[in-house]
Amino acid sequence: MKLRQFICIAMIFAFSMLCTILGHIPQAQAYQGLILPSGEKMAPMELLTLTPGADPTLNQEAVFIAEWWKKIGIPVTAKAMEKGALVKKIFWARDYDATIWYLGGERFPSYMQYYFSEAEIYEYGWNFMQYKNPKYDKLSSDWLTLLDRTKAQQSAFNLQKIIADENPQIPLISDTQLTAYNNTRWKNWINQYGGPQSFDSICAIDPVGGDTAKDILKIGILKEPDILNPLGTGFSDTWTIINNIYNGGMWNQPTALYRIAPGSGELIPFLADGELKYDNAANTAIVKLKKGIKWHDGTKLTAADIKFTIDLIKEFKVPNYKDCVDIIDKIEALDDYTLKYHLTKKNVNFYNKTMMMIILQKQKWSVIAKEAKAKEDPTKYISQYQIKNPMGAGPFKFADWKKGSYILLEKNSDWFFKDYTMPIGTGGTLKFDLKVDKILFKFYASSELRTLALKNGDIDVCSIPIASMDDFKADKKMTIVEWGNDWTDFIGFNCSKAPFNDPAFRKAVHYLIDKDFFVEKLQQGYAVPQHSVIPAVNQFWSDPKCPTYGAGWSMKKRIKKAVKILKKAGYTWESEN
């Protein structure tokens, strides 16, 4: 009898806790059957998200948001999909109602222009929300011409206010990232912008017990790359690999002609030899290249490779680098180590994008380009080309790829920047010791399996979920590093179809989202609510005065506000209690 009573009490407690988390005791919905201003009943919609194994936070956010939206009669279902399938559905097919996705990762947030520009509404374009606003397009284009940082900041704030008012996307939260590493294997990690697994740490960490020339760094990643083609991939885990092979990229922290120094945020030369010489009157720029940089096959990296890269991306209209090359009229290689850029207009993307973009080897890619020209869709061919042996000039060479298991990189002993010292802040420096001899990127189907692998010593470092933090804190072999995430979760709407094309509808459902709930209940305080599309950690560019859409409100007050907005816009319901 006592056992049965205990079980009953436990079940009641568990049920009450679940109801508390969901925010209400199950009851009949007060509003049912939303009727659009056109008189049609709103069709069932799907809020697309990733699977719990791929991203538990996004998945949980979608489940709760769907429940909140149902409260005002929206027939919504949270639907989980595998990452590759979701990318194809929202970015390529544009066959969706709303989705939870993420953006950020750029110190200079040029995505403020290309994520919302009407010019980016095409098959492979970034504006998968298909948002159109001529005023925004004009302001964002003008913003990119402002070399004065104070004026550029104010312009960025104005752009954020437009998006915050019209809600083509709703920013949710940025979680505080936790990375754990095995301190019996590696030391001297750098907690920089982008986290301790970034390029600079990998090139600077030291093996515990001394350099043995056999030191393998084992990193766990969640998604096996589809390709290692830097022109086509957009997955951040894939770029963790690519950034160590190539110079340049499309994600922070690229190490190309110039780069941003960690800590100080200063633009400093990397492959470039000295400062960029910009002629304001002629709208041209001269860039000198360091001598002695080599590709992994031993050939010299010269100005011809950089000119070839620019010309190839322009010719094939490679989507991922459109904003890097559209501002270039032509590029000249004046000699093996001098480049002259002729710009079509003054644009800060030249500094923040073009000077940091990927650099391809002319010898290898000219063959691929020739093949692409003979294909029906040359852009797709060259962007999705399966590279079996990536050729870069970075600190590590491609060695092996065992499908379903791992990718192996080996140290490039001829790396030009080995023992190179770089400024990282006021008076601080970083030396690229390059003590890692090999990097083994191991693939895991879920964060749980990856976390278990770190505990068992199968890998040395990876991001960990908050739920595992106490276990790792208790393990003396592990060190946990916290870092502010420069990515923001958001809901993106398909603005080309009703009712998601209605700013009033989008604003109403924004009021129903309790971001503080996500921070406190889902992330245990290891996150911050986001009210701008630029993450708050990017302090210079993020507008701290964006509207908060009911922060601190009860759900009852949120519902009342959402219903008021919808009624004013002409929406009704089949049933109102």
N, C-alpha and C positions, 0 to 999 in steps of 0.2 A: 504493500500500500504506500509506503513511504517513497519507494522508487517511482511509482506511477505519479505521485504528487509532485515529486522533483522534476520529472520529465514534463509534466503539464505546466508547472511554473516556468521552467526554462523555455518552453515553446512560446508562452505568453510574453516573456521578456524579450525573446528574439524578435517576435512579431512587432512588439511596440517599438523596439529599436529601429526596425526596418521602416516603420511608418514615420518615425521621427526623421530618418534620413531622407525619405521621399518628400517630407514636408507637409504631409496631410494624411488623415485616416481615409481609406477608400470610401467614396460616397458618390452619389449621382452627380454628374457634371452640371454646373449651373447653366452653362451655355452649350448648346448642341446644334450641329449642322450649320456651319458658317455659310452665309449667302453673300456672294460677291456683289459689288455695285451694279454689275451687268444683269443681276437677277439669277445667275447660275449658282448652283450649290458647289462649294469648293470640292474639287476632286481629291481623293486620297493622295497624300504626298509622302515622299521618303526623305529623311535626313540621313545622308550617306556618311559613313564613318569607317574607320579602320577596325580590324578585328582586335579583340582584347590582347591577343598575343603580340600583335604588331605595335599597338599603342594603347595601353589600358586607359590612360587619361582621356584621350580623345573619345574612346568608346564609351566611357562612363559619362562624359559630358553630353554626348548625344542622347543617351538613354534618359537622363534627367531633363534635358531641354525638351525632348518629345513629350514627356509627362506634363511639363509646365504649359506647353502650347496646347495640349489637349483640354486644358482647363477653360479655354475660351472657344471650344468647339472646332479646333483645327484637326482634321483627320490625318495625323502624322504618325509615321513609324520610323524608328531608328533602325537602319539597315547597315550591317557590317560587311565590308568587302576586303579582299586581299589588296595590298597596296598598289601593285602593278595594274590590276583591273580597275581600281578606283581612279588612278591617274588617267587611264585611257578614257574612262567614262566622262570625267569632268573637263580634262584639258583637251582631249582630242574630239570625242563625240559630242560634247556639250549636252549630253542626254541625262539631265538631272534636275531636281527641284532646288535642293539646298544641300550643302555638304559642310562638314567640319574639316578644315585644313589648317595649314600654318604658313607663316611668312616671316621674313627677317633675315638674319645672317649677314647683313651688309652694314659695315660701319657708316658708309654714306648711303642713305636709304633711297636709292634711285628707283626702287620698286614703287615708290609713290607716284612715279610717272608711268611706268610701263604696266603695272598691274591694273590701272584704271583708265588707260588711254584707249579711245575708240580705234586708234590705229593698230592696237594689239588684238583686235577681234578678228582672228583668222585661224586656220586649222591648228597651227602649232603655237599660236600667240599666248601671251601671259594672261590677258584679260579674259579668263574663262568665265567670269561673271557676266561678261558682255554689257558692262556698265557704260552708258553714254551720257556725257555732259560736256558740251562745247566750252562752257566757261572754265570747267576744271582742266580740260585739255590745253586751253590757252595759258592758264596760270601755271600749270605744271611744266609746259614747254619753256615759258619765260624763266621759271625757277632754275632750270638747268643752265641758264646763261649767266647766272649771278655768281661771280667769283668772289664778291664780298660776303664773308661768312655771316655777318650780322644780318644783312638784307636777305640772304638765302635762308637763314633760320626763320625769320618772320614769315617769309613766303611759304616755307614748309608748314608752319603753324596754321596758316590760312587754308592750305590744302587739307590738313588733318581735320579742320573744322567742317569743311564741306562733306568729307566722307562720314564724319561723325553725325552729321545732320541727315544725310541721305541714306546711309546704311546699306550700300551695296554689299558690304561685309560688316559683321559684328565682331569686334575683338573680344576675346574671352579672358584668358589668363596667360601669364608666362610663368612656368614652374621654375623653382630654384633647382638647378641640376646638381646631382650628387654623383661624383665619380670616386670609385674606390680603387686603390692599387695595392699590390703586394709589396710591402716595405722591406721584405727580406730579399727581394729580387732587384728593385730599382729605387733610386733616390734622386733628390733634386728636381722634382717636377715643378713646372711653372703654372701657377693659377692665373691664366691670362684671359683676355676677352675671347670667348669661344671655348674655354675649358682647358683642363690640363692635358687632354689627349691631342691638342693641336700640334701643328707642324714644329713650332719652336721647342716644345718640350721634348718631342721625340728626338730632335737633333741635339738636345743638350743634357738629357738625363744620364746618370752614371749607374753602372751595375754595382750592386753591393758586393764587396769582396774584391773589387778590382777588375780591370779590363782583361778578358781572357781570349779575345778574338773569336769566341764561340757564343756570344751573348745574343739570345733570341728573345725579342719582345713579342709577347703573345697578346693580341687585342681581340676582344669579342665584339662582333657586330651582328645586328639582327637581320639584315636583308642581304642575301647574296647578290652581287651586282648582276644586272642583265648584260651589261657591256662595260668595258673600260675605255670607251670612246669619249673623250672630254668634250666633244661637240654635241653629244646627244643626251648624256645622262643628266638627271636632275636630282638624284637621291643623295642626301648629305652623307650617308655611310659610304657610298661609292667614292665621294670626293675626299673622304678621309684617306682612301687608298691613293687616288689619283694625285692629290696634292704632294705626295712624297715621291712621285715619279716625274712629273712635269714641272716646268716653270710656268707660273701664271695659272689662272683659273677663272671661275665665276663665283666662288664662295670665299669668304674670309677664312684663313688668311692666305691669299695668293702671294707668291714671291716671284714677281715678274720683273719688268724693267724698274718699277718702283714698288714700294710697299709701305704699309702703315706700321710704324714701330709700336710694339706692345707697350702699354703703360703711358707713353707720351702722346700717342695718336699722331705723331709727326710723319709727314710724307718724306721718305728717305730713299736714296738710290739703292738698288739691289743689283740687277744685271746691268743697269745703266751706270755709266762712269760720270759722276757729277750731276749737277742740277740741270733740269730741263730748261732750255732757252726758248721762251715763247715770244714771238713777234706779234704784238697786239695789232699793229697797223696792217700787216700782211696776213694775219691769221694763220701763221705757220709756226712750227716748232722743230727745233733741232735736238736730237737725243744721241748722245755718245754711248757706245756699248763697251763694257769691259772686255779686255782681250784675255784669251786663255780658257774660256768656258767651253766645255766639250759635251757633246751628246754621249749617250751611254755606249755607242759603238766606236767612240774615239774620235769622230770627226768634229770639226770646230763649229760652234754655234756663232753665226754671223748675222749681219744686218739682212742678208738675203733670206734667211729663215723667217725673220719677223715680217718683212715685206710680203713674202709668200703667204704667211698666215692671214694677214689683213686682206690681201687680194682674194684668197680662197673663200674666206667667210663672206666677203662682199659678193663675189660671183655666185655662190651657192645659196645666199640669203639664209645663213644658218641662224635659226630663231634665237638660240640662247645667247648669242653675241651681237644681236641686231643693234642694241644701243651702244655697243663699243665701236662699231665701224660706220654707222650711218652718218656720223659727223665728219668722216674723212672723205675728201674729194679724191686724193691720191696720195701715195706714199713713195718716196724715193730712197734707194740705198745709194748714198753719195759715195761711199766706199764700204769696205767690209765691216767697218765698225761705226758708221755714221748714218743716221736716218733723218729724213726730213718729211714731216707730216704737213700736208696741205688740208686745212679744215674748211668745211662748208660754212660753219658758224661757230661762234664762241659757245663753249659748252663744258660744264664742269665734269661731265662724264669722261672727257679726255684725260683728266687727271685721275679720277676715281674708278674708271672702268678700262679705258683703252690702255693706259700705262700698267694695268694689272692683269690684263687678259692672257689667255692661254697662248703659248708659243709652240708651234708645231715644226717638226723637222721637214724641210723641203724635200729632201731625198726620199723619204718614206711616203709622205702624203701626196706628192705629185703623181705617184702611181695610182693611189686611191682615187684622186680627183679625175684622172683620165678614165678610170672605170666608171665613175659616177656620171660623167657626161654622156655615156652611152645608154644610161638607164632611163626608164619612163619618168621616174621621179628622182632627179639627181639630189635634191635637198634631203629627202628621206634616206636615200642610199648612203650619202656621206655622213649623215647624222647618226644613223643606226648601224654603221659598218662595224662588224665584229672584229676587233683588233686582237689578234692572238699573241702578239709580242709588243706591248706598248714601248715606244721609243721616246725617252725624255732626257732631261739634263739635270734632274733633281738628285737628292741625296741617296735615293734607293732605286735599284734596277728591278724590273719584273723578272721573276725566276720561275714560278710555277702556279698553276691554277687547277686544283682538283675540285671538279664540280660537286657542289653539295657539301663540301668540307672546308676548304681553306684557299687563300691566296698567299703566296710567299714572295717577299721582296728581299733583295740582298743589298748590302751597303755598296754605294758607288765610291770606291776609294779615290777616284779622280775628281770627286765633287769639288768644284771651284771654291765653295764657301766653307769647306772644312777648316776649322780653327778661325773662322771669320768672327769678328766682334761687332756687335750691333747695339746701338743705344736703345734702352727700353724705358727710359723715364729720366727724370732730373738726376743726373749724375750716375745713373745705373747703366750697366752693359750686360749683354748676353753673348756667351761664346758657344758656337756650334762645335762641340767636341766630337759629335758623331761616334759615340761609344756603342751604339746599337749596331750589331753586325747583320742581323736579319729581323724582319718583322713578319710574324705569322698572323694574318687576319682570319680568325675562325668564325664560321657562320652558325647562328643559333636560331631556332624556329620561334622562340619566345624569350621575353626578358627573364622569366623564371628559370629557364634552362641556362641562360647566360650567367645569371647570378649564381646559380649552383656551381657552374664551371669555375667561377672566380673563387668561391669558397673552397673548392676541391683542389685548387692550384693548377687547373688545366689552362687557365689564361692568367695574365698578370694585371690587367686593367680593363675596366668597362664602367659605363654608367650603371647606377643601381637604383631600384625603386625605393621610395621613402619607407615602404613597409619593411624593407630589409635593413634599414639604417642601424637599429639597435643591435642586431646580430653582428654587423661589421664593426660597430664601435667596441663590442666586447671581445673582438678578435685582435690580439696584439700584433698579428702579422699584417693587419690591414690599416691603411690610412685613408680617411674620407676627406675629400675636398669639395666644398660648396662653391658654386659659381652662378652668377646671374645669367639666365638664359636670354639670348638675343633673338629668340623666336617667339612668336605669339600665336596661340591657337585662335582660330576665327571661324565664324560661319560665313560662307560665301553663298549668295543667292544667284539663281539663274534669272538675271534681270530682263531676259527676252520673253518671258512668259508670265501670264497672270496667275496669282496675284503678286508674284515676286517682283514684278516690274513696277509696283506701286510703292513709293517711298513711305506712304502712311502705313501700309501693312508691315513693311520692314521695321519701321520705328515702333509700332505697337508690340511686335514680338520681341524686340530688343528689351522693352521694359519688363518682360516676363522672365528674364534671365538673371538669376542671382549669382553674380560672380564671386561674391564673398563666401557663398556656400561652397563653391568649388575650392576656394583657397583653404577654408577651414575644415571641411568634411572630407573632400577627396584628396587634398594635398597636405593635410595636417599642418597648415601654416607655411609650407615650403613652396610658396608661389605668391604672385602679386596679381591683383585684378588689373586688366588692361582696358583703357578707355580710348586709346589712340591706336591706329594701325602700326605705329612705330613703337617698339617695345620701350618701356620706361627705363631699362638699363642703358639705352642709347640716349644719355641725358641731354646732349647738346641738341639733338634733333626732335626728340619726343615732346609734344605739347602737353604740359601738365594741367592745362585748363580745359581739356575736352570734356563735354558733358558726360556725367556718370550714369545716367539712365536709372535712377532710383536706388543708388547705393544706400544700403541701410534700411530700405523699406521692407515691410512685411509682404508676403505673397498676396494677401487680400488687397493691399493698396496697389500693388503692381497690376493685378487683374483689373481693378477699377480704372486705372489709367489707360491700360491697353484697350479696354472696351470703349472708353470715351473717344480715343483716337479713331478707332474703327467706325464707330457710329457717325462721327463727324465726316468721315470719308465715304459714307454711303453703304457700309456693311450692315447686314442684319443677321438674325439667326432663326432657325426653324423653331427653336424652343429656348425661352429665357425663364429661368426661375429667379 
